[in-house]
Amino acid sequence: MSTQPKITIATAWLDGCSGCHMSFLDLDERLIELVEQVDIVYSPLVDTKELPEQVDVGILEGSISSEDDLEKARLFRERCTLLVSLGDCAVTGNVPAMRNHFKLDAVLDRAYRENVTLQPQIPTRSVPALLTPVKPVHGEVKVDVFVPGCPPSADAIWAVLSELIAGRAPDPNAVTRFGA
């Protein structure tokens, strides 16, 4: 067993479907090999509630659509040595950014009034303020590695993580593409 400290990884999803995290789970038995090499210190996949002060690799999925998303992206950039934008929503804004073509009030009316049969109303409590426009992660913070795909396959995620763990710069375009 190695005495070298493990690389720390943190993940989060912003505005998106969480499909990239599902692909992460699709690593299946490779997850066992992964946790032998890294410590997942913050993620929806683990029970940690606060992002540590220093993390080696941060992975963000989803676009920046709300004040909460923006705050989390900034915190990841501040605390993570390397920041990975995972999936088409994080890389381009993708589906969440489709609302950029409409006024925010019209989007909220459509979602919460026009398409609701019981108590149509726009929520005002416990809902983060939405931003306009929706942006990809690099639209607000510096990103070091872009991994496209909707979602990227488990094999693509594994290839990128393997390169990062080995201390090499990954070439995500060799293993995935936009829309893959």
C-alpha positions, 0 to 999 in steps of 0.5 A: 500500500502506498504511503503517498497522500491520495488526491482529493476530489470534490464534485457538485452539480449545478443546473442540470439533470445529474446525468454526469454524476450517474455516468460517474456511478457507471464506473461500476467496479472501477469505483473501487480502484478509484477510491484506492487512489483518491479521496472523494471529499465532497460530492452528492455521492458522499455525505460531506456537507462542506467543501474543504478549504483545499481540494486537488480536483474539483468537478462541476456538472451543470450550468450556472443558472442561479445565485446558488450555482454562481456561489458554488462555482466561485467557491470551487474555483477558489478552493480547487487546484484544478477545475473540471467542467463535466458535461455539455451543460457545464461546457456550453450551458446546453439545455438550461441555457435554452431559456436565454432566448426568452424573458425570465418572467415569461419562463417563470409564468410558463413553468409555474402558472400556465402549465399548473392545474393546482395552485399556480404560483411562482415560488418565492421561498426556498428557491434560489434567485435565477440569473440571466443569462444562463452561462457555462461554468467558464462563463464565470470562473476559470476552468482547466479541463473541459469534458463534453458529453451529454452525459460523458460516458463512464469510460470518458470520465475514467480516462480523464480521471486516470490521466489527472491521477497520473499527473498528466493533462488529459485530452477529453476530445480523444474520448468524448465529444459534444452530445456524446 
